[in-house]
């Protein structure tokens, strides 16, 4: 008999996972405790922008014309427990307020709501990013509180989704990692992921702690690489070097690689910053804090880039106060192909410049509504051309394709001064200079 799958938590991770599981041919029931979110998903709408996700959802949500009908949603835990063979926990694990540590309350609450209703064999699979050691504790809780006892098992299967590529990353993952304690759990997860495994996705079987560490280790390595090239940008600024050429040269070394070596205003979003901080906090609890002291500097370099961009903007405006100056900001999201503005370096820079007296106008292709909610006092425009009108300086802070394809000649006719600061090293300096612009990028004082 075909496996039935449930997905608990239908935010960014859960909605994507539920739609992808339906695409792989499973009957899926998604659960959330927010009725408005469930109503939205039942209409085939997603509460965030993610390329391809809404189309995928509409192909499978029951009741929609032409759908497979394999995907339904509910707010009822007993219904979920009775329906599913495999239950995926996809709830949020944010940073605790005022601390580096991870807030596990949503995971614990989801498990506490599900466990009492598990009366027969079931596999509960954690996908949320959690501190190492959590799975051990949650497995013990499950065995104690599920009527099925030991037949209600736990496994850990970390997610590796990149915003903007989430659908592809779920359907065609570059690796599948499962932390299991029994052959039965491994067998069930091999069944769930049979299609991507057949297509060549590596299937890595580990214990609980290793599975938990894979995600935080991967994010820490990525953050280290980004902050490394940003540290080199600081050195290039001091030494009159060109960090873009430096990155190109070292990127040809296949031990290093070219990915994530573009210097700029640093990383943000809902994962990387909070994950490396939670990793540091957990290492401290385990008595291994010295092993991760370098992450404190990685975090520091990353945050410093935002202040450096503000100072670069001040220099471009003559070095004096921002009062009375008009600043255009292209980009509000923390990365392109997303509407996510959580811990966005772009919005952070825009906010700092605004607080220091400048009149700031922001434009982003997808993040405007979220940006307005977070920073209602900033100015917002409906297009890049409208945002730069009358500007004394233009800041390029999120590397959307739309911005790379802008015509600097047309923009030049709208601004007060043709000065562009490229906070992502993604624009073509020659194209902008030919159109009469002063182009400046971080880590490239002489470029």
C-alpha positions as CSV (number, residue, x, y, z in Angstrom):
1,X,0.0,0.0,0.0
2,X,1.3,3.5,-0.9
3,X,2.7,5.6,1.9
4,X,0.6,8.5,3.1
5,X,2.5,11.6,4.2
6,X,1.7,14.5,6.4
7,X,3.6,17.8,6.7
8,X,3.3,19.7,10.0
9,X,3.9,23.4,9.5
10,X,3.1,25.0,6.1
11,X,5.5,28.0,6.1
12,X,8.2,28.3,3.5
13,X,9.7,24.8,4.1
14,X,6.5,23.0,4.8
15,X,4.4,24.3,1.9
16,X,7.2,23.5,-0.5
17,X,7.7,20.0,1.0
18,X,4.0,19.2,0.9
19,X,3.6,20.2,-2.7
20,X,6.8,18.3,-3.7
21,X,5.6,15.2,-2.0
22,X,2.3,15.4,-3.9
23,X,4.3,15.9,-7.1
24,X,6.3,12.7,-6.3
25,X,3.0,10.8,-6.2
26,X,2.1,10.6,-2.5
27,X,-1.2,11.4,-0.9
28,X,-0.4,14.4,1.4
29,X,-2.1,16.2,4.3
30,X,-0.6,19.5,5.4
31,X,-1.3,20.9,8.8
32,X,-0.9,24.4,10.3
33,X,-2.3,26.0,13.5
34,X,-3.0,29.3,11.6
35,X,-6.4,28.9,9.9
36,X,-5.8,31.8,7.5
37,X,-2.7,30.1,6.1
38,X,-4.6,26.9,5.5
39,X,-7.4,28.7,3.8
40,X,-4.9,30.4,1.5
41,X,-3.2,27.1,0.6
42,X,-6.6,25.4,-0.1
43,X,-7.1,28.2,-2.7
44,X,-3.8,27.2,-4.3
45,X,-2.1,30.4,-3.1
46,X,1.2,30.6,-1.2
47,X,1.9,33.1,1.6
48,X,5.4,33.9,0.2
49,X,7.1,34.4,-3.2
50,X,9.0,31.4,-4.4
51,X,9.4,30.7,-8.1
52,X,7.4,27.7,-9.3
53,X,5.8,26.9,-5.9
54,X,2.3,28.3,-6.6
55,X,2.1,26.4,-10.0
56,X,3.2,23.2,-8.2
57,X,0.7,23.7,-5.5
58,X,-2.2,24.3,-7.9
59,X,-1.3,21.0,-9.7
60,X,-2.2,19.0,-6.6
61,X,-4.5,20.8,-4.2
62,X,-7.8,18.9,-3.9
63,X,-10.8,20.8,-5.2
64,X,-8.9,22.9,-7.8
65,X,-9.7,22.4,-11.4
66,X,-7.3,20.1,-13.2
67,X,-5.4,19.1,-10.0
68,X,-4.4,15.6,-9.0
69,X,-6.3,16.1,-5.7
70,X,-3.4,14.4,-3.8
71,X,-2.8,17.4,-1.5
72,X,-5.2,18.6,1.3
73,X,-4.8,20.8,4.3
74,X,-6.2,20.8,7.9
75,X,-5.8,22.3,11.4
76,X,-6.7,19.0,13.1
77,X,-3.9,16.9,14.7
78,X,-6.0,13.8,15.3
79,X,-6.9,13.8,11.6
80,X,-3.2,14.1,10.7
81,X,-2.2,11.2,13.1
82,X,-4.9,8.9,11.7
83,X,-4.0,9.8,8.0
84,X,-0.2,9.5,7.9
85,X,2.4,6.8,7.8
86,X,5.3,9.4,7.7
87,X,4.9,12.8,9.5
88,X,7.3,15.6,8.5
89,X,8.0,18.3,11.1
90,X,8.6,21.5,9.2
91,X,8.1,24.2,11.8
92,X,10.2,27.3,12.4
93,X,13.2,27.4,14.8
94,X,13.9,31.2,15.1
95,X,16.6,32.8,17.2
96,X,15.5,33.4,20.8
97,X,14.8,37.0,21.7
98,X,17.9,38.6,23.2
99,X,20.0,35.4,22.9
100,X,22.0,33.5,20.3
101,X,20.3,30.2,21.1
102,X,17.6,28.6,18.9
103,X,13.9,28.7,20.0
104,X,12.7,25.1,20.0
105,X,9.2,25.9,21.3
106,X,7.4,25.4,17.9
107,X,9.0,22.0,17.3
108,X,8.2,20.9,20.9
109,X,4.7,22.1,20.6
110,X,4.1,20.3,17.3
111,X,5.4,17.0,18.7
112,X,3.4,17.4,21.9
113,X,0.2,18.0,19.8
114,X,0.9,15.0,17.5
115,X,2.3,12.3,19.9
116,X,-0.9,11.6,21.9
117,X,-2.8,10.7,18.7
118,X,-0.2,8.2,17.3
119,X,-1.9,4.9,18.1
120,X,-0.2,2.7,15.4
121,X,3.2,2.5,13.7
122,X,4.4,5.9,12.5
123,X,7.6,7.6,11.5
124,X,8.0,11.2,12.6
125,X,10.7,13.0,10.6
126,X,12.2,16.3,11.7
127,X,13.3,18.6,8.9
128,X,13.6,21.8,11.0
129,X,17.1,23.1,11.8
130,X,17.7,22.3,15.5
131,X,20.6,22.3,18.0
132,X,22.6,19.0,18.0
133,X,21.2,16.7,20.7
134,X,17.6,17.7,20.1
135,X,16.6,14.6,18.2
136,X,17.7,12.3,21.1
137,X,15.5,14.3,23.5
138,X,12.5,14.4,21.1
139,X,12.7,10.7,20.4
140,X,12.5,9.9,24.1
141,X,9.5,12.3,24.4
142,X,7.8,10.6,21.4
143,X,8.3,7.0,22.8
144,X,6.9,8.1,26.2
145,X,3.8,10.1,25.0
146,X,2.7,8.2,21.9
147,X,0.2,5.4,22.6
148,X,2.0,3.3,20.0
149,X,5.2,3.5,22.2
150,X,8.3,2.2,20.3
151,X,6.3,1.8,17.1
152,X,6.2,5.6,16.9
153,X,9.8,6.3,15.8
154,X,11.7,9.5,15.1
155,X,14.2,10.2,12.3
156,X,16.0,13.4,11.3
157,X,16.2,14.6,7.7
158,X,17.6,18.1,7.5
159,X,16.4,20.5,4.7
160,X,18.9,22.2,2.4
161,X,16.5,24.6,0.5
162,X,17.8,27.7,-1.1
163,X,15.3,30.5,-1.4
164,X,14.6,31.0,-5.1
165,X,15.4,27.4,-5.8
166,X,13.3,25.6,-3.2
167,X,11.1,23.6,-5.6
168,X,14.1,22.3,-7.6
169,X,16.0,21.6,-4.3
170,X,13.1,19.5,-3.0
171,X,12.4,17.5,-6.2
172,X,16.0,17.2,-7.3
173,X,18.1,17.5,-4.1
174,X,21.9,17.5,-4.3
175,X,21.9,15.1,-1.3
176,X,19.4,13.5,1.1
177,X,20.6,13.1,4.7
178,X,18.7,10.8,7.1
179,X,19.5,10.3,10.8
180,X,17.9,7.0,11.8
181,X,17.9,4.4,14.5
182,X,16.3,1.4,12.8
183,X,16.2,-0.3,9.4
184,X,12.5,0.3,9.3
185,X,13.0,4.1,9.5
186,X,15.7,4.0,6.7
187,X,13.4,1.8,4.5
188,X,10.5,4.2,4.9
189,X,12.6,7.2,4.0
190,X,14.2,5.4,1.0
191,X,10.6,4.8,-0.2
192,X,9.7,8.5,0.3
193,X,12.8,9.6,-1.7
194,X,12.8,6.7,-4.2
195,X,12.4,9.1,-7.3
196,X,15.2,11.5,-6.5
197,X,17.5,8.6,-5.5
198,X,16.8,6.9,-8.8
199,X,17.7,10.1,-10.5
200,X,21.1,10.1,-8.8
201,X,20.7,12.1,-5.6
202,X,23.1,10.7,-3.0
203,X,21.3,9.1,0.1
204,X,23.5,9.5,3.2
205,X,22.5,7.5,6.3
206,X,23.8,8.7,9.7
207,X,23.1,8.8,13.4
208,X,21.0,11.6,14.9
209,X,23.8,14.0,16.0
210,X,25.5,13.9,12.6
211,X,22.3,14.5,10.7
212,X,21.6,17.6,13.0
213,X,25.2,18.9,12.5
214,X,25.1,18.6,8.7
215,X,22.8,21.6,8.1
216,X,24.5,23.9,10.7
217,X,28.0,22.8,9.4
218,X,27.0,23.5,5.8
219,X,25.6,27.0,6.7
220,X,28.6,27.8,8.7
221,X,31.0,26.9,5.9
222,X,28.9,29.0,3.5
223,X,28.9,32.0,5.8
224,X,32.7,31.6,6.3
225,X,33.3,31.7,2.5
226,X,31.1,34.8,2.1
227,X,32.7,36.6,5.1
228,X,36.2,35.6,3.8
229,X,35.8,37.4,0.5
230,X,34.3,40.4,2.4
231,X,37.3,40.5,4.6
232,X,39.5,40.5,1.5
233,X,37.4,43.4,0.2
234,X,38.3,45.4,3.3
235,X,42.0,44.6,2.6
236,X,41.6,45.6,-1.1
237,X,40.1,48.9,0.0
238,X,43.1,49.6,2.1
239,X,45.6,48.4,-0.5
240,X,44.0,49.7,-3.6
241,X,43.3,46.2,-4.9
242,X,40.3,44.8,-6.8
243,X,38.4,42.2,-4.9
244,X,36.4,41.0,-8.0
245,X,39.7,40.2,-9.9
246,X,41.1,38.6,-6.7
247,X,38.0,36.4,-6.4
248,X,38.2,35.4,-10.0
249,X,41.9,34.5,-9.7
250,X,41.5,32.3,-6.5
251,X,38.2,30.9,-7.8
252,X,40.0,29.0,-10.6
253,X,41.6,26.9,-7.9
254,X,39.2,23.9,-7.8
255,X,40.0,23.4,-4.1
256,X,38.4,26.8,-3.5
257,X,35.8,27.2,-6.3
258,X,34.1,30.3,-7.6
259,X,30.7,30.1,-5.9
260,X,29.9,32.6,-3.1
261,X,33.1,34.6,-3.7
262,X,31.3,37.8,-4.7
263,X,32.1,40.5,-2.2
264,X,29.3,42.8,-1.0
265,X,27.2,43.9,1.8
266,X,27.0,40.4,3.3
267,X,24.4,37.7,4.0
268,X,21.1,37.9,5.7
269,X,17.8,36.1,5.6
270,X,16.0,33.8,8.1
271,X,18.6,31.0,8.1
272,X,22.3,31.8,7.8
273,X,22.7,34.5,10.6
274,X,20.5,32.7,13.2
275,X,21.9,29.2,12.3
276,X,25.5,30.2,12.9
277,X,24.6,32.0,16.2
278,X,22.6,29.0,17.4
279,X,25.6,26.7,16.5
280,X,27.9,28.9,18.6
281,X,25.4,28.8,21.5
282,X,25.0,25.0,21.3
283,X,28.8,24.4,21.1
284,X,29.1,26.5,24.3
285,X,26.6,24.3,26.1
286,X,28.5,21.2,25.0
287,X,31.8,22.6,26.2
288,X,33.2,22.9,22.7
289,X,32.8,26.7,22.3
290,X,36.5,27.2,21.4
291,X,36.0,25.1,18.3
292,X,33.6,27.7,16.9
293,X,35.1,31.0,18.1
294,X,35.9,31.8,14.5
295,X,32.1,32.0,13.7
296,X,31.9,35.1,16.0
297,X,34.3,36.9,13.7
298,X,32.4,35.6,10.6
299,X,29.3,37.1,12.1
300,X,31.1,40.3,12.9
301,X,32.6,40.7,9.4
302,X,29.2,40.2,7.9
303,X,27.5,42.8,10.1
304,X,30.4,45.3,9.5
305,X,29.8,45.3,5.7
306,X,26.5,47.1,6.3
307,X,28.1,49.9,8.1
308,X,30.8,50.1,5.5
309,X,28.2,50.6,2.8
310,X,26.7,53.4,4.8
311,X,30.1,55.1,5.0
312,X,30.7,54.5,1.3
313,X,27.4,56.3,0.6
314,X,28.5,59.2,2.9
315,X,31.8,59.5,1.0
316,X,29.9,59.5,-2.4
317,X,27.8,62.4,-1.1
318,X,30.8,64.5,-0.2
319,X,31.5,63.2,3.3
320,X,29.2,65.4,5.2
321,X,25.8,64.8,6.9
322,X,23.0,62.9,5.0
323,X,20.4,65.6,5.8
324,X,18.6,66.8,2.7
325,X,20.2,64.2,0.4
326,X,18.1,61.9,-1.8
327,X,19.2,58.3,-1.9
328,X,17.7,55.6,-4.2
329,X,18.0,52.0,-3.0
330,X,17.6,49.2,-5.6
331,X,16.7,46.1,-3.6
332,X,15.0,45.3,-0.3
333,X,15.1,41.5,-0.1
334,X,18.1,39.6,1.4
335,X,18.6,37.9,-2.0
336,X,17.0,37.9,-5.4
337,X,14.1,35.6,-6.4
338,X,12.6,35.9,-3.0
339,X,10.3,38.3,-1.1
340,X,12.1,37.6,2.2
341,X,13.3,40.7,4.0
342,X,14.2,39.0,7.3
343,X,17.6,40.4,8.4
344,X,18.1,41.9,5.0
345,X,21.4,43.8,4.5
346,X,19.7,45.9,1.8
347,X,16.9,47.1,4.1
348,X,19.3,47.5,7.0
349,X,21.5,49.9,5.0
350,X,18.5,51.8,3.7
351,X,17.2,52.2,7.3
352,X,20.6,53.4,8.6
353,X,20.9,56.0,5.9
354,X,17.3,57.1,6.5
355,X,17.9,57.4,10.2
356,X,20.9,59.6,9.6
357,X,18.7,62.1,7.7
358,X,18.6,61.1,4.1
359,X,15.4,60.9,2.0
360,X,15.5,57.2,1.0
361,X,13.3,55.7,-1.8
362,X,13.4,51.9,-2.2
363,X,12.3,49.7,-5.1
364,X,12.3,45.8,-5.1
365,X,10.6,43.5,-7.7
366,X,9.0,41.3,-5.1
367,X,9.8,42.5,-1.6
368,X,7.9,45.8,-1.4
369,X,4.9,44.7,0.8
370,X,7.2,42.9,3.4
371,X,9.6,45.9,3.3
372,X,6.8,48.4,4.0
373,X,5.6,46.3,7.0
374,X,9.1,46.2,8.4
375,X,10.3,49.8,7.6
376,X,7.1,51.9,7.1
377,X,9.0,55.2,7.3
378,X,11.1,54.6,4.2
379,X,9.9,55.9,0.8
380,X,8.8,53.3,-1.8
381,X,8.5,53.5,-5.6
382,X,6.8,51.3,-8.1
383,X,9.8,51.0,-10.4
384,X,13.5,51.4,-10.5
385,X,13.1,54.5,-12.7
386,X,10.7,56.1,-10.2
387,X,13.0,55.2,-7.3
388,X,16.0,57.0,-8.8
389,X,14.2,60.2,-9.8
390,X,16.1,63.2,-8.4
391,X,18.5,60.9,-6.5
392,X,22.0,62.2,-5.5
393,X,23.3,58.6,-5.3
394,X,21.9,55.2,-6.3
395,X,22.7,52.1,-4.2
396,X,22.4,48.7,-5.8
397,X,21.9,46.3,-2.8
398,X,20.1,43.2,-4.0
399,X,21.3,41.5,-7.2
400,X,18.1,41.1,-9.1
401,X,18.4,40.3,-12.8
402,X,16.1,43.3,-13.5
403,X,18.7,45.6,-12.0
404,X,21.5,44.1,-14.1
405,X,19.5,44.7,-17.2
406,X,18.6,48.4,-16.4
407,X,19.6,51.0,-19.0
408,X,22.0,53.4,-17.3
409,X,21.4,55.9,-20.1
410,X,17.7,56.1,-19.3
411,X,18.3,56.2,-15.5
412,X,20.9,58.9,-16.0
413,X,18.2,61.3,-17.3
414,X,16.1,60.9,-14.1
415,X,18.8,61.3,-11.4
416,X,20.2,64.5,-9.9
417,X,23.8,63.0,-9.9
418,X,25.0,60.0,-11.9
419,X,26.6,58.1,-9.0
420,X,26.0,54.4,-8.4
421,X,27.4,52.3,-5.6
422,X,27.3,48.6,-6.3
423,X,26.8,46.8,-3.0
424,X,26.8,43.4,-4.7
425,X,29.5,43.7,-7.3
426,X,27.0,42.6,-9.9
427,X,26.7,45.5,-12.3
428,X,29.0,46.0,-15.3
429,X,31.2,49.0,-14.5
430,X,32.1,49.6,-18.1
431,X,28.4,49.9,-19.2
432,X,27.6,52.3,-16.4
433,X,30.8,54.4,-17.0
434,X,30.1,54.7,-20.7
435,X,26.7,56.2,-19.8
436,X,28.5,58.8,-17.8
437,X,28.1,57.4,-14.3
438,X,30.6,57.4,-11.5
439,X,30.7,53.7,-10.5
440,X,32.0,52.5,-7.2
441,X,31.9,49.0,-5.6
442,X,33.0,47.6,-2.3
443,X,36.5,46.3,-2.3
444,X,37.3,47.9,-5.7
445,X,38.6,51.4,-5.1
446,X,40.5,51.5,-8.4
447,X,38.3,49.3,-10.5
